[in-house]
């Protein structure tokens, strides 16, 4: 599993700077503190999505086991 620090490092590589604003009023680069806060927020959100996806996969596996069927058999039943 990817750690928060690894996600932050990847985000900083992919987004070395961040700007806010719009085409009409112009853009300004985020301050270092705002940049760090934004990147950390993105990392937390990514971790939460990953955890939610993993939980959904676990829940699905438990349900399939209760029914005693495979994922492919469940797809056939629902088609």
C-alpha positions in Angstrom: 0.0 0.0 0.0 1.2 3.5 -0.8 1.9 5.7 2.1 0.8 9.3 2.5 4.4 10.5 2.2 4.8 8.5 -1.1 1.6 10.1 -2.5 2.8 13.6 -1.5 6.2 13.0 -3.1 4.4 11.9 -6.3 2.0 14.8 -6.3 4.9 17.3 -5.8 6.7 15.7 -8.7 3.6 15.9 -10.9 2.6 19.4 -9.7 5.7 21.3 -8.7 3.7 24.6 -8.6 0.0 25.3 -8.2 -1.9 28.4 -9.2 -5.3 29.8 -8.3 -7.5 32.2 -10.2 -9.1 32.4 -13.6 -8.6 33.7 -17.1 -10.4 37.0 -16.5 -8.7 38.0 -13.3 -5.4 36.2 -13.8 -3.6 33.6 -11.8 -1.4 33.7 -8.8 0.9 31.0 -7.5 0.0 29.5 -4.2 2.2 30.4 -1.2 4.4 27.6 0.1 2.0 27.0 3.0 -1.1 26.9 0.8 0.7 24.6 -1.7 1.6 22.2 1.1 -1.9 22.2 2.5 -3.4 21.6 -0.9 -1.0 18.7 -1.7 -1.6 17.1 1.7 -5.4 17.4 1.2 -5.1 15.7 -2.2 -3.0 12.9 -0.6 -5.6 12.4 2.2 -8.4 12.2 -0.4 -6.5 9.7 -2.5 -5.8 7.5 0.6 -9.5 7.7 1.5 -10.6 6.7 -2.0 -8.1 3.8 -2.0 -9.4 2.6 1.4 -13.0 2.9 0.3 -12.3 0.9 -2.9 -10.5 -1.8 -0.8 -13.4 -2.0 1.6 -15.9 -2.3 -1.3 -13.8 -5.2 -2.8 -13.8 -6.9 0.6 -17.5 -6.5 1.1 -18.1 -7.9 -2.4 -15.9 -10.9 -1.7 -17.7 -11.6 1.5 -21.1 -11.4 -0.2 -20.1 -13.6 -3.0 -18.7 -16.2 -0.5 -22.0 -16.1 1.4 -23.8 -17.0 -1.9 -21.2 -19.5 -2.8 -20.6 -18.0 -6.3 -17.8 -16.4 -8.2 -17.8 -12.8 -9.5 -18.2 -14.2 -13.0 -21.3 -16.1 -12.0 -22.7 -13.0 -10.3 -22.2 -11.1 -13.6 -24.1 -13.8 -15.5 -27.0 -13.6 -13.0 -27.2 -9.9 -13.4 -27.1 -9.8 -17.2 
